[in-house]
Amino acid sequence: MSPLPHPLEALAARRGALFVFAPVCLGIGIGGYFWLPSEPGGALLAGLALGAALMALAGLRGPERWQPLAWAASLVAAGLVVAALRTRAVAAPVLPYRYYGPIEGRIVQIDRSASDRPRITLDRLTLTKLRPEQVPHRVRLTLMADPPAPDIVPGTVVKTLGFLGPPQGPAEPGGFDFQRLAWFREIGGVGYGRKPLEVLARPPPGSLALIFPRLRNRIAVAVRARIPGDPGGFVAAILTNDKSGLSQSALASLRTANLAHMLAISGLHMALVTGFVFALLRSGLALIPAVALRLNTKKIAAVVALAGAGFYLMLSGEAVSTERCFVMVAVALVAVLADRRAISMRSIAISALIVLVLRPESLTEAGFQMSYAATVALVAAFEAAGRLKGRWPRPPRWAAPVLGLAFSSTVAGLATSPFAAAYFGHASAYGLLANMLTLPVMGMVEMPGAVIAGLLAPLGLEGPALWVVGQGARWILTVAGHVSGLPGAVIPVAAPPAVVLPMLTLGMLWLILWPGRARFAGIALAVAALALWSGAGRPVLVVADTGGYAGLMTPEGRVLSRPKGGGFASHAWLSADGDPATPEEAAARPGFSGPNSARRFALAGVPAIVLSGRRAADAAAGACAEARVVFVEGEGPKTPPQGCLVIGRKTLRRTGALALWRRGARLEFVTTTSVQGDRPWVRGARRWPLRPPRLPPIRLDLHEDAPVVGRLETPGARPPGA
């Protein structure tokens, strides 16, 4: 019986198959950077960079058995350094305080907010009440007055009167971090404009930087004029990434039917456009014998398709998701030019490395995770199907496209469903059906028709092509409307703990990428992640960073302190709970009592109160006579009575939103800033280290199995011994 090989020797023997793990190792380093509780200093980064270089040298020249581990360590260290350098490279001023006054700047983007109002992003700002070094590079304004005129295009210098504030933090500890997203997009302030836009200067006619923004705006306006209603908005979105022409009801239907991915210009759109251009040109050149016999038409078509992909990237506004997809397509087309396989795990790994080096923050975004999850799963599934070819009866030729579509939709849907459920709080019960009914239209009508319309537009002959594209858009929206209206179309899913998605991703990557039988260990890791997800709980109480809005978990679900006034927080809490109720429905549940300005409730007999409104601060001291815990929208008393915990604006400014979790016979506070850590996007304009206060736990003095939530029937009543 031969002895088992040394693990390092077995690893070194598989060096040829380990390149696909390079982006995984780089991603572990990047993920480690975003997990850090504080920003690494320059000395630490220099040491890590030196260590990465030494490990890379060991990977090249060191002992053969240690080379794979040396490369892995080098990539992990490099990932952390790259992410830290990227954070420093995009550093820009963040508003130091709330601002109200004149706002002047150049429009760089026009879209719509979640409330379906026009929204603009401005740069080259002038804010009269701030010093020049305090002015952000960019701000985002929702327009509350009349919508902007159609002739206001990117590049227009405008002025309005409005309100700005620093980007808000997560709605609860561990929730979606808009502060981090805004930091990497150099958005230092968000708010709204109260007056109609005043045009100060039109964009100069010869500005090369504004060629594509103007073209994008002209195409979107022209398409919506030729195709009225939501179908025109859909076509404009897939062509220019401008979703402002779509109503909120249409967007909601697309999300519920799991068709929202068709709106974001992603790998699907890039692949369809470049694939159509490649096939059209190669087929056309093949019809010319003099060209087909003398030139490599495949490579000519690849070059033109690459140029078409670049044009599509510029037309779509160079969004982060589109850049990522362009890199993926470009790697595949360069592989064609180099006579290599266009689509393989190796080409996917190369594209992931490029994306992670250029934009390491992409690793934390749902778009990156879902795009690569679908791509890796599809390549692995088709490679496995290829190995099984001949073992199953071959289907009829007419059925092959249908079966291929069903297979692709199933694989991609299964691969992306955990991420969609984690980020959006629900799964689509009929997403597979909706995609099977619409993807053929997207691939054979929408994108080819859009390319043909673009080619015919200079001749003024784009009308018939646009009509066909409009009909395809109507079909997609009709399917979305019908599917989203089916009973049980939405399956609510609670948000997972932070560790679940990394565990699940690493487990499935190991299963797919590792070449030996040890790959099946990845299943155990994935199953453990799903078990953690299924057993995860939710906080007993969440409190917004204003202090005047709260959500209490009850047996009937989370009940909100008020039906309105929570803004994004109320939707985020219910989504994370996996609760399909609207804020109005959640506020109608039993759990709170009293007027909106003083909402009383109890936690296992511990009386508490949420004060809001203009007089909340004045009422805070008196509230301690009837409650042991007081949350106040404003400043609380400097010296609250003994035995009364008052949490007001001063505390919440340092903690962010709060969550209360049951730990045995007491409730413990978790703060948003303690989860975020002392990072540049959290600190913003503040130059001192963030040291969130430690809030004392609430002792329940009850048996560990006693229920936490109890309604306070009599205001002012105290539990025995309180």
Buried (B, 14 or more C-beta within 10 A) or exposed (E): EEEEEEEBEEBBEEEEBBBBBBBBBBBBBBBBBBEBEEBBEEEEBEBBBEBBEBBBEBBEEBEEBBBBBBBBBBBBBBBBBBBBEBBEEBEBBBBBEEBEEBBBBBBBBBBBBEEEBBBBBBBEBBBEEBEEEBBBBBBBBBBBBEEBEEEBBBBBBBBBBBBBBBBBBBBBBBBBBBBBBBBBBBBBBBBBBBBBBEBEEEBEEEEEEBEBBBBBBEBBBBBBEBBEBBBBBBBBBBBBBBBBBBEEEBBBBBBBBBBBBBBBBBBBBBBBBBBBBBEBBBEEBEEEEEEEEEEEBBBBBBBBBBEBBBBBBBBBBEBBBBBBBBBBBBBBBBBBBEEEEBBBBBBBBBBBBBBBBBBBBBBBBBBBBBBBBBBBBBBBBBEEEEEEEEEEEEEEEEEEEEEEBBBBBBBBBBBBBBBBBBBBBBBBBBBBBBBBBBBBBBBBBBBBBBBBBBBBBEEEEBEEBBEBBBBBBBBBBBBBBBBBEBEEBBBBBBBBBEBBBBBBBBBBBBBBBBEEEEBEEBEEBBEBBBEBBEEEEBBBBBBBBBBBBBBBBBEEBBBBBBBEBBBBBBBBBBBBBBBBBBBEBBBEBEBBBBEBBBBBBBBBBBBBBBBBBEEBBEBBBEBBEBBBBBBBBBBBBEEBEEEBBBBBBBBBEEBBBBBBBBEEBBBBBBBBBBBBBBBBBBBBEEEEEBEBBEBEBBEBBBEEEEEBBBBBEEEEEBBEEE
